[in-house]
Each structure stands twice: as C-alpha cells, then as structure tokens.
Amino acid sequence: MNIGEIARRAGVSRSTVSYALSGKRPVSTSTRRRIQDVIDELGYRPNAAARALKEGRTRTIGLVIPPAGNRLTHMQLDFVASVVDAAARVDLDVLLSPSGGDHDRSFERLVSESRVDGVILMEIRLEDPRVGRLHDAGLPFVGIGHTAGDQQMSWIDIDYAGLIQHCVRHLADLGHRRVALVTRSAELIAAGYGPARRAREGFVKALAERGLDGIEVPCGDDARSGQECMTALLRSHPDLTAVTTINEAALPGIQRALSDTGLEVPYDFSITGVAARTWAEDFSPPLTAADVPALEMGEKAVSLLVGRITAPDTPPQHILLAPPVSLRSSTAAAPTGRQARINGAAR
C-alpha cells in the first residue's frame, strides 16, 4: 500500500496526503480526518526510510561507547539500555559505535558518512578531540561528561568531586584516619579522563578538610586488577582501614583481596564509592555508595539530543547530578588499632 492508493480512496492529491503525514503544510481538519480514516482502514504505515529521505534525516542517533575491548560496567550498561529505550519511545534507532584506540575509524565514519542525526558521546576527556570534530562537522551531540573549558556543548555529568568528598567525610565521621581512593586505569587518567581528575579533587579536598592521610591509586577496570590493586595497598599500607572508589568494575576484586587477607567488610575494613544503584544493592554486603542515576541520565541525554537536533540554535544545556550517598552495610566504625585487624584475620 502506498500514498497514491490512499490519495485515490480519500479523493485528494498525493501531495495532500504527503502534507497531512509530514505536517509541513496546513491541511483542513475534514481532509485530514478523511485521510486518517483511509489510513486506519488500510493499516498503512509510512516507510521510515522514505520519510527520513524526504525530511533529510536518518531517524537514527549514534551512541559512542568505550572501546569494544573494554567490558562495560553495570553503570554503563544501564545507561546504554536507557538510551535505547528512550530513543525507541520517540521513534529513533540507536547505532552503537566504539571509540578510542583502533576504533577511531568507526567514530570518523559515524561523523562523516551522515549515518546519524546526532550523537551521544560517552567517557569525555578534559581535552577531547572528538568534541572538536563534532563541532567542526556541525553534527548535534550531547556529552556524558564535559571537557575542561568547552561551554558550547550540551552535557550531563556526575559531580564526582562532590560525591567522593562526601564519601570521605562519611568515613572520617566513622573514625577512619587513613583511606585510599581507587580510581580508573593509568591509561584513562593519562588521557585526561574527567571523572578521575574530578574525583581526585574531591578526595584531596576532603583529606585536607578532615586532616586525614590518603593514598590515590590507579586501577584497571576489572575484578583481577581490583584484587591486585587492593593486595598491593594492604601490603604497602597495613594501617589502611577504608577505601573509596569510582571504579565499579574493580569492586569484586577489592572485596576478594580483603577476604583473602582475612579482613571482613565492614568490621575490619570499610568500602564506599560511586556506583549504579542496582549494583550497589546487590553487592555483598550492600555497598554504601552515591547511586548514579544511569537510567535517568540516559533519558535526559536522549531528550537533550532531540532538542539539539530539532532546534540547533538554542543555547547548550549543562546538567550536573549530585545523588545522595546511600548508607548501606559496607561501612562501619574504624577498627581500633592493629589488634582489631589481627582479630579479624582470625575470625
């Protein structure tokens, strides 16, 4: 079934049917109703590709994800799922494109070959050449994270500095005097990964504010790296009693290293950080954490991007989210001296 058949049955021209479907020109209420009755009778659905061709749009958005070799965290998976769901609700498809390392060609094709109407860009660096490339191409985009100085891009971010500061304050209130920040991989930090830099700022500020000793350590984004990192920390800093982290993927390994050393969370050692809510609740014991609203972020990102696509001249929007720290079961009062740790090892 095509527009010509609808026009014949409704007694109007093909162009009138086209205008009624696209809304590009006014059509009288009675004529629109007559056309709609025929459409309903025939069960007609406009061909999406043909409609997109007429509108000059693909009705597809690009979601630029971390390199394919990296396993996405629970937080990132929740975000991706939310973007796909939110896009579907407004009749948009989502094209996933890895970026970084060997995947730079994939990103370039996404930008240069008119495959998408706009882009959601994950894992923003403080100095991110992808942002400049999207600006130069005139392609609407939204960042999940923000660069050091570009105010011309719309973005959504988490207040990592403030959240890590709150986590350290919570540990200080429990009597912990020496804490560690387990951050992301050394490669990401060297590349200027925004959340890692901002988490450090909050960590340093909280240490100074509460007079604590602190250690910051990079860690790969997987359980094995988390275990190795935590084992090394306990060996080099035996008086360490707590850790805070933005590295969700490393947390199972951190927990395993503590268990292997005979330390029980939270009685002998406390863990807190920034993580997806569902993941924090399922952690054992449930993780005291700033719960990242990944689902909400996905919905907001799609909404912002649709706004940039339909009204590109509107001012960019900046959304900084600061979810509260949910107190669960992975933090407790600091153990009283080395004897408590020995008792913990014997338990």
BAKOLRO-364666 format. One record per residue (C-alpha): residue number from 1; z, x, y. Coordinates in steps of 0.02 Angstrom, whole numbers, plus 32768, in hexadecimal, padded with zeros to 4 digits. Example, Ala and Ser with C-alpha at 12.3 -4.5 7.8 and 13.67 -1.06 7.14 Angstrom:
2
   pos     pz     px     py
     1   8186   8267   7F1F
     2   8165   82AC   7FCB
//
This chain:
347
   pos     pz     px     py
     1   8000   8000   8000
     2   7FD3   8040   80AD
     3   7FDA   8014   8165
     4   7F2C   7FC6   815F
     5   7F63   7F44   80DF
     6   7FFF   7F1C   8144
     7   7F94   7F07   81E1
     8   7F1B   7E93   8186
     9   7FA5   7E23   8141
    10   8004   7E1E   81E6
    11   7F66   7DFC   824A
    12   7F7B   7E93   82BD
    13   7F26   7F3B   82D6
    14   7F54   7FD8   8277
    15   7F90   8027   8319
    16   8007   7F96   8338
    17   8055   7FB0   828D
    18   8063   806A   82B1
    19   80B8   8049   8359
    20   8130   7FCE   8309
    21   8161   804F   8286
    22   8171   80E3   82FA
    23   81B6   808B   8394
    24   8146   80F4   8403
    25   8102   805B   8460
    26   814D   7FAF   847F
    27   811E   7F24   8406
    28   814E   7E6E   8424
    29   81E0   7E29   83C2
    30   8175   7DA6   836B
    31   80F1   7E26   8337
    32   8175   7EA0   82FB
    33   81C7   7E17   8294
    34   8120   7DE6   8247
    35   80FD   7E9C   8218
    36   81AC   7EB0   81D0
    37   8197   7E13   8166
    38   80F8   7E5C   8119
    39   814D   7F05   80FD
    40   81DF   7EAF   80A5
    41   8168   7E47   803C
    42   8103   7EDE   8005
    43   8197   7F55   7FF4
    44   813C   7FD4   8061
    45   818E   807A   808B
    46   8137   80EC   810A
    47   80FF   8190   80BE
    48   817D   820F   8100
    49   8100   829D   8108
    50   8082   8234   8168
    51   8106   81F7   81E0
    52   8145   82A8   81FA
    53   8094   82E3   821C
    54   807C   825F   82A3
    55   8125   8288   82F1
    56   8108   8343   82E5
    57   81A7   8356   827D
    58   81CF   8385   81CB
    59   826E   831C   81BD
    60   82BA   83B6   816C
    61   8344   8426   81AD
    62   8368   84D7   8173
    63   8414   850E   813B
    64   8421   85CB   8141
    65   84A3   85FF   80C1
    66   84EF   86A9   8092
    67   8488   871D   8022
    68   845E   86D4   7F78
    69   84BA   8763   7F20
    70   855F   8729   7F6C
    71   85BB   869A   7F18
    72   85E1   8612   7F96
    73   8699   85ED   7FAF
    74   86E3   8540   7F96
    75   86E5   852F   8053
    76   862D   855B   8060
    77   85FD   84E9   7FCF
    78   8658   8457   801F
    79   85FD   847A   80C2
    80   8551   8483   806F
    81   8571   83E0   8011
    82   85A8   838C   80B2
    83   850B   83C5   810F
    84   849C   8380   8084
    85   84F9   82D8   8083
    86   84F9   82C7   8141
    87   8440   82F3   814B
    88   8414   8273   80C6
    89   846B   81EB   812B
    90   83F1   8209   81BA
    91   8359   821A   8147
    92   834D   82D8   8150
    93   832E   8353   80C3
    94   8387   83FC   80BD
    95   8331   84A0   8093
    96   83AA   8529   805E
    97   837A   85D9   8093
    98   83E2   8675   806E
    99   83EF   86F7   80F7
   100   8423   87AD   80FB
   101   83ED   8847   809C
   102   8352   8827   8033
   103   834B   8772   806F
   104   8317   8793   8123
   105   8263   8764   80F6
   106   829F   86B9   80BF
   107   82F1   869D   8168
   108   8255   86D9   81C4
   109   81E6   8661   8162
   110   825D   85D3   818A
   111   824D   85F9   8244
   112   8195   8627   8251
   113   813F   85AE   81DB
   114   8179   8509   8229
   115   81CF   84D6   8188
   116   8262   8482   81DF
   117   828D   8424   827E
   118   832E   8484   8299
   119   83AA   84FB   8248
   120   8464   8503   8221
   121   8495   85BA   821B
   122   852C   85F1   81B4
   123   8594   8692   81BF
   124   856F   86C0   8273
   125   8589   8774   82AA
   126   85CD   87A4   8354
   127   8524   87F4   8376
   128   84AA   8790   830D
   129   83EE   87B3   8318
   130   83C9   870D   82C1
   131   840B   86B1   835A
   132   8391   870D   83CB
   133   8303   86EB   8352
   134   8326   8631   8353
   135   8331   862F   8411
   136   828A   868B   841D
   137   8238   8611   83A4
   138   8278   857B   8405
   139   82BC   8532   8364
   140   8356   84C2   837A
   141   83ED   8506   831F
   142   84A9   84F9   830C
   143   851C   8588   82DC
   144   85AF   857F   8266
   145   860D   8602   82C8
   146   85DB   864F   836D
   147   85A2   86F5   83B3
   148   8602   875F   842F
   149   85AB   8722   84CB
   150   851D   86A5   84AF
   151   854C   8602   8505
   152   849E   85B7   84F1
   153   84B5   8589   843B
   154   8513   84F4   83F5
   155   8598   8523   8376
   156   862B   84EA   830E
   157   86B1   8567   82E1
   158   8761   8578   829E
   159   87E7   85C6   830D
   160   8808   8654   8293
   161   886E   86B6   8313
   162   88E2   8625   8334
   163   88F2   85F2   827E
   164   891D   86A0   823D
   165   8998   86B1   82CC
   166   89EC   860F   8293
   167   89EF   864B   81DE
   168   8A45   86ED   8210
   169   8AC1   868F   827D
   170   8AEC   8622   81E7
   171   8B0A   86BC   817C
   172   8B76   8709   8205
   173   8BDD   8669   820F
   174   8BFE   867D   8154
   175   8C41   872D   8171
   176   8BAC   8795   8139
   177   8BA4   883A   8198
   178   8B0D   8890   8149
   179   8A6E   882C   812C
   180   89B8   8850   8104
   181   8917   8801   813F
   182   8895   87FF   80B4
   183   87F1   87E4   810C
   184   8739   87E4   80D5
   185   86CE   8871   8091
   186   86BA   8915   80EE
   187   85FF   88F4   80F9
   188   8618   884C   8150
   189   8697   8896   81C8
   190   8622   8927   81F2
   191   8598   88A8   8212
   192   8606   8852   8294
   193   8639   87B8   8230
   194   868D   8749   82B2
   195   871B   86F9   824C
   196   8758   87A3   820E
   197   875E   87EB   82BD
   198   87B6   8752   8303
   199   8832   874A   8272
   200   8861   87FE   829A
   201   8880   87CE   834F
   202   88F7   8744   831B
   203   894D   87B4   829C
   204   896B   8842   8317
   205   89AA   87C9   839B
   206   8A25   8776   8324
   207   8A67   881E   82E6
   208   8A8B   8855   8398
   209   8AD5   87AD   83C6
   210   8B50   87AE   8334
   211   8B6C   886A   8323
   212   8B26   8873   8272
   213   8AD2   88FF   8212
   214   8A25   88D5   81D5
   215   8993   8919   8170
   216   88E0   88DC   8179
   217   8870   88FA   80E3
   218   87BA   88CC   80C0
   219   8796   8878   801A
   220   86FA   8842   7FBE
   221   86D8   8789   7FAA
   222   8709   8774   7EF4
   223   87A2   876C   7E84
   224   878C   881B   7E3D
   225   878B   8867   7EEB
   226   8823   8800   7F19
   227   8882   8843   7E82
   228   8853   88F7   7EA8
   229   887E   88E3   7F5F
   230   8929   8895   7F3C
   231   8954   8915   7EB5
   232   892E   89A3   7F2F
   233   8994   894F   7FB8
   234   8A2D   893D   7F4A
   235   8A1E   89F1   7F13
   236   8A0E   8A37   7FC3
   237   8A87   89BD   8017
   238   8B10   898F   7F9B
   239   8B75   8939   8024
   240   8AE9   88BB   8046
   241   8B27   8808   802D
   242   8A99   879A   806D
   243   89DF   878F   8088
   244   896F   8721   80F1
   245   88B4   8718   80D6
   246   880E   86CD   810C
   247   87C0   8703   8066
   248   87C9   8667   7FFC
   249   8763   86B3   7F6F
   250   87DF   8743   7F5A
   251   8879   86D5   7F47
   252   8875   86C0   7E88
   253   8870   877D   7E77
   254   88FE   8794   7EF3
   255   8966   871B   7E8D
   256   8938   8775   7DEA
   257   896C   881E   7E30
   258   8A15   87D9   7E65
   259   8A2F   878C   7DB9
   260   89FF   882E   7D62
   261   8A81   8889   7DCB
   262   8B06   880A   7D9B
   263   8B10   87B9   7E46
   264   8B1E   86FC   7E4C
   265   8AD6   8697   7EDB
   266   8B30   8661   7F47
   267   8BDA   86A5   7F11
   268   8BAB   875D   7F15
   269   8B0E   8756   7F7F
   270   8ABF   86DA   7FF8
   271   8A06   86B2   800F
   272   89B6   8651   809D
   273   890E   864B   80F5
   274   8874   85E6   8121
   275   881E   8582   8096
   276   87CA   84DF   8069
   277   884A   8454   8057
   278   8818   841D   7FA8
   279   881B   84D1   7F6B
   280   88C5   84F3   7FBC
   281   890E   8459   7F69
   282   88CD   848E   7EBE
   283   890D   8541   7ECE
   284   89A6   856B   7E63
   285   8A1E   855E   7EB6
   286   89CC   84F0   7F3D
   287   899C   8561   7FCE
   288   89EE   855B   8078
   289   8951   8562   80E1
   290   88EF   852D   8178
   291   887E   84AD   8126
   292   87CB   84C7   815F
   293   8778   841C   8177
   294   86D5   8454   8125
   295   8698   83A1   8108
   296   86B5   8373   81BD
   297   865E   8412   81F5
   298   85C3   83E8   8190
   299   85B7   833B   81DC
   300   85D0   837E   828C
   301   8550   8408   8271
   302   84CA   838A   823F
   303   84F6   8319   82D0
   304   84EB   83AA   834B
   305   8446   83E4   8303
   306   83F7   8338   830A
   307   842D   8331   83C0
   308   83DA   83DA   83E2
   309   833A   83A1   838C
   310   832C   82FB   83E6
   311   836A   8337   8490
   312   834E   83F4   849A
   313   8374   83FC   8555
   314   8426   83BD   8546
   315   84B0   843F   8562
   316   84ED   8499   84C6
   317   8590   845E   8479
   318   861F   84CC   843B
   319   869F   8488   83C0
   320   8735   84F4   8391
   321   879F   84A7   8307
   322   8856   84D5   82EF
   323   8899   8477   8257
   324   8956   847B   823B
   325   89A5   84ED   81BA
   326   89D7   8480   8126
   327   8A7B   84BC   80DB
   328   8A70   84B8   801E
   329   8AC0   851F   7F94
   330   8A7D   85D1   7FA5
   331   8AF5   860B   802D
   332   8BB1   861D   802B
   333   8C3C   8685   8079
   334   8C22   8740   806C
   335   8C78   8790   7FD5
   336   8D16   87ED   8003
   337   8CE7   88A2   7FEC
   338   8C9F   8907   7F5E
   339   8D1E   88C5   7EE0
   340   8CD4   8817   7EEE
   341   8C2A   885D   7EC2
   342   8C74   88B5   7E29
   343   8CC7   8814   7DF5
   344   8C21   87BB   7E0C
   345   8BCA   8839   7D9C
   346   8C4B   881A   7D14
   347   8C42   875D   7D1F
//
